[in-house]
Amino acid sequence: MRSSLSAISALSSPGSARSPRARLSCAGTILLAAALTVTVAGCQGKQRPKLAYEERPVELLYNTGYDRLQSHRWADAVDYFQEVERQHPYSEWSRRAILMQIYAYYQNGDYADSIAASDRFIQLFPGSPSAAYAFYMKATCNFEQIVDVGRDQAYAQAALDGLKDVQRRYPRSAYATDAMVKIDMVNDQLAGKEMNIGRYYQRSNQPLAAIGRYKAVIDNDAYQRTSHTPEALYRLVEVYLTLGLKEEATRNGAVLGYNYPGSPWYAEAYALLSEEGAKPDTAPTGQREGWLHRLIPG
């Protein structure tokens, strides 16, 4: 869920009677043009020019940054908001500028910088109502970096921890509602990782290790609600039959049939157990999807 600029503006509005975007006079605009001298770090190739330090009115700096946001010039916006923070630290405008940096970094895909800005806001303004946004964005930045289940899931775990923190701290907020949706998605991802490793072990003739991974999916309360549970039960039927443990295979097949009678995975398990002389009592209501469906990928 991309954070909208209008929502961030409302969150960070100073406690004065001004409108969210302070209006500049024509003279202010001329002053801005005169003030925009830049220095380039020496011998750094294509490094972005940085704003030269020159004391400017806080509203001028902030509104220029806001204009850059509206033009989707995210990095330029950050420069101005950093100047607000540098020239007017610990002010209401500084608080607002950090929130805008979080947003601009996120929109630019600079997730590590967005997380750092979120941490800075939380440290400086822990009691602010806008701290909820900082916690949420920190979790969301990790969420955006989740990779496929064949790779390390450190970002997924960090996202899960952060999203749970948002739910715990701000249970009645809109952030908690969105966090709940994201938590389900992350749990599906982490369960998929367990399945991916379990299939690898099964292909590699390591049935006990495979059983451990499949059981991790069906025994974890959070993973039980994911899309991977029916396949995990089916794979346990397969592995137990391979080991000659027909009773265990039958038991897992029964659990699969009771909870997912219409799943193609139960149709496959029903056929497999029937071939082994352990036909389940519950007939499947779904259809088999052929040998390609139950083929172990990899």
C-alpha positions in Angstrom: 0.0 0.0 0.0 1.8 3.1 -1.2 1.5 6.0 1.3 -0.3 9.0 -0.2 1.3 12.4 0.0 -1.9 14.0 1.2 -2.1 11.6 4.1 1.5 12.3 5.1 0.9 16.0 5.0 -2.1 15.6 7.3 -0.1 13.5 9.7 2.8 16.0 9.9 0.9 19.3 9.9 2.3 21.8 12.4 0.2 22.9 15.3 -0.3 26.4 13.8 -3.3 27.8 11.9 -1.3 27.7 8.6 -2.5 25.5 5.8 -0.5 22.2 5.2 1.5 24.0 2.6 2.5 27.5 3.6 2.1 30.0 0.7 5.1 31.9 -0.6 5.1 35.4 -1.9 6.6 36.4 -5.3 9.6 37.8 -3.4 10.1 34.5 -1.7 10.2 32.7 -5.0 12.9 35.2 -6.2 14.8 34.6 -3.0 14.7 30.9 -3.6 16.2 31.3 -7.1 19.0 33.4 -5.7 19.7 30.9 -2.9 20.0 27.7 -5.0 23.7 27.7 -5.3 25.1 24.2 -5.3 28.5 22.6 -4.7 29.6 19.3 -6.2 31.7 16.9 -4.2 35.1 16.9 -5.8 36.2 14.0 -8.1 33.1 11.9 -7.4 32.0 11.4 -11.0 28.2 11.3 -11.2 27.6 12.1 -7.5 24.5 14.3 -7.1 25.0 18.0 -6.4 24.3 19.0 -2.8 22.7 22.1 -1.6 25.2 24.6 -0.3 24.5 25.7 3.2 22.9 29.0 3.3 20.4 30.1 6.0 16.9 30.3 4.5 13.4 30.8 6.0 12.1 27.4 7.2 8.9 27.8 5.2 10.8 28.4 2.0 12.9 25.3 2.5 9.9 23.1 3.5 7.7 24.3 0.7 10.4 23.8 -2.0 10.8 20.3 -0.8 7.0 19.8 -0.9 7.0 21.0 -4.5 9.7 18.5 -5.4 7.6 15.7 -3.8 4.6 16.7 -5.9 6.8 16.6 -9.0 8.1 13.1 -8.0 11.6 14.5 -7.7 12.2 12.4 -4.6 16.0 12.9 -4.1 15.7 16.7 -4.6 12.9 16.7 -2.0 15.1 14.9 0.5 17.8 17.6 0.1 15.4 20.4 1.1 13.9 18.4 4.0 17.3 17.6 5.3 18.1 21.4 5.2 15.0 22.0 7.3 16.2 19.5 9.8 19.8 20.8 9.8 18.9 24.5 10.0 16.0 24.2 12.4 16.6 21.1 14.6 14.0 20.0 17.2 11.4 22.3 15.7 7.9 21.4 14.6 9.1 21.9 11.0 12.0 19.5 11.6 9.6 16.9 12.9 7.5 17.3 9.8 10.5 17.3 7.5 11.7 13.9 8.8 8.3 12.4 8.1 8.6 13.7 4.5 12.1 12.2 4.2 10.7 8.8 5.2 8.1 9.2 2.4 10.5 10.5 -0.2 13.1 7.8 0.4 10.4 5.1 0.2 9.0 6.4 -3.0 12.5 6.5 -4.5 13.2 2.9 -3.5 15.9 4.0 -0.9 14.5 1.6 1.7 17.6 1.6 4.0 17.5 5.4 4.2 13.8 5.4 4.8 14.3 3.0 7.7 17.1 5.1 9.1 14.8 8.2 8.9 12.0 6.3 10.6 14.4 5.2 13.4 15.5 8.8 13.8 11.9 10.1 14.1 11.1 7.4 16.6 14.1 8.3 18.7 13.5 12.1 18.6 9.7 12.1 18.9 8.6 8.8 20.5 5.4 10.3 21.9 4.2 11.9 18.7 1.0 10.5 17.1 3.0 10.4 13.9 5.3 7.8 15.4 2.7 5.2 14.3 3.6 6.2 10.7 7.3 5.8 11.3 6.9 2.3 12.8 4.6 1.3 9.9 6.9 2.6 7.2 9.9 0.9 8.8 8.0 -2.4 8.5 6.7 -1.6 5.0 10.3 -0.9 3.7 11.3 -4.4 4.8 8.1 -5.8 3.3 8.9 -4.2 -0.1 12.3 -6.0 -0.1 11.0 -9.5 0.4 12.5 -11.8 -2.3 11.5 -15.2 -3.7 11.3 -18.2 -1.4 14.5 -19.6 -2.9 16.6 -16.9 -1.2 17.2 -15.7 2.3 14.1 -14.5 4.0 15.7 -12.0 6.4 13.6 -9.1 5.1 10.5 -11.2 5.5 11.2 -11.9 9.1 12.1 -8.3 9.8 8.9 -7.2 8.1 6.9 -9.7 10.2 8.4 -8.5 13.4 7.8 -4.8 12.5 4.2 -5.4 11.4 3.4 -7.2 14.6 4.9 -4.3 16.5 2.6 -1.9 14.7 -0.4 -4.1 15.6 0.7 -4.2 19.2 1.4 -0.5 19.6 -1.4 0.9 17.6 -4.2 -1.7 17.5 -7.0 0.7 16.5 -5.1 2.5 13.7 -5.4 2.2 10.0 -1.8 1.1 10.0 -2.7 -1.9 12.1 -5.5 -2.9 9.7 -3.0 -2.9 6.8 -0.4 -4.6 8.9 -2.8 -7.5 9.4 -3.1 -8.0 5.7 0.6 -7.8 5.2 1.3 -10.2 8.1 -0.8 -12.9 6.3 1.2 -12.3 3.2 4.5 -12.6 5.0 3.4 -15.8 6.8 2.5 -17.3 3.4 6.0 -16.3 2.2 7.8 -17.9 5.2 5.6 -21.0 4.9 6.6 -21.2 1.3 10.3 -21.1 2.3 9.7 -24.1 4.6 8.0 -25.9 1.7 10.8 -25.1 -0.6 13.4 -26.5 1.7 11.2 -29.5 2.5 10.9 -30.4 -1.2 14.7 -30.1 -1.6 15.2 -32.6 1.2 12.6 -34.9 -0.3 14.3 -34.8 -3.7 17.6 -35.4 -2.1 16.4 -38.6 -0.4 16.4 -37.0 3.1 12.9 -37.9 4.2 13.3 -37.1 7.9 14.6 -33.6 7.2 11.7 -33.2 4.7 9.2 -34.3 7.4 10.6 -31.7 9.8 10.0 -28.9 7.3 6.5 -30.0 6.3 5.5 -30.4 9.9 6.8 -26.9 10.6 4.1 -25.6 8.2 1.2 -27.6 9.6 2.2 -27.2 13.3 2.7 -23.4 13.2 -0.6 -21.7 13.9 0.3 -18.7 11.7 1.3 -21.0 8.8 -1.8 -23.2 9.1 -3.9 -20.4 7.4 -1.6 -20.1 4.4 -2.0 -21.6 1.0 0.8 -24.1 1.6 -0.9 -26.3 4.3 -2.8 -28.7 1.9 0.4 -29.4 0.0 2.4 -29.9 3.2 -0.1 -32.5 4.3 0.0 -34.2 1.0 3.8 -34.3 1.0 3.7 -35.9 4.5 1.5 -38.6 3.0 4.1 -39.2 0.2 7.1 -39.3 2.6 5.5 -41.5 5.2 4.5 -44.0 2.5 8.0 -43.9 1.2 9.2 -44.8 4.7 6.6 -47.6 5.0 4.7 -45.7 7.7 1.3 -46.3 6.4 -0.5 -45.4 9.6 1.1 -41.9 9.7 0.4 -41.4 6.0 -3.3 -42.4 6.6 -3.6 -40.0 9.5 -2.2 -37.0 7.6 -4.4 -38.0 4.7 -7.5 -37.9 7.0 -6.5 -34.5 8.3 -6.1 -33.3 4.7 -9.5 -34.7 3.7 -11.3 -33.3 6.7 -10.0 -29.8 6.3 -9.6 -29.5 2.5 -12.0 -32.1 0.9 -12.1 -30.1 -2.4 -8.4 -29.5 -2.7 -6.6 -31.2 -5.6 -3.9 -32.1 -3.1 -6.5 -34.3 -1.2 -7.6 -35.9 -4.5 -4.0 -36.8 -5.1 -3.6 -38.1 -1.6 -6.8 -40.1 -1.8 -5.5 -41.8 -5.0 -2.1 -42.5 -3.5 -3.5 -44.0 -0.3 -6.0 -46.1 -2.3 -3.2 -47.5 -4.4 -1.5 -48.6 -1.1 -4.6 -50.3 0.2 -5.4 -47.5 2.7 -8.4 -45.9 1.0 -9.7 -43.0 3.1 -13.3 -42.9 4.3 -13.9 -39.4 2.9 -14.1 -39.2 -0.8 -12.6 -36.1 -2.4 -14.9 -33.5 -3.8 -12.2 -31.9 -6.0 -10.4 -33.2 -9.1 -6.9 -34.4 -9.5 -4.7 -32.2 -11.6 -2.5 -34.9 -13.1 1.1 -35.9 -12.5 2.5 -32.4 -13.2 0.6 -31.0 -10.2 2.3 -33.3 -7.7 5.7 -33.3 -9.3 8.2 -32.0 -6.8 9.6 -28.8 -8.3 13.3 -28.2 -8.5 
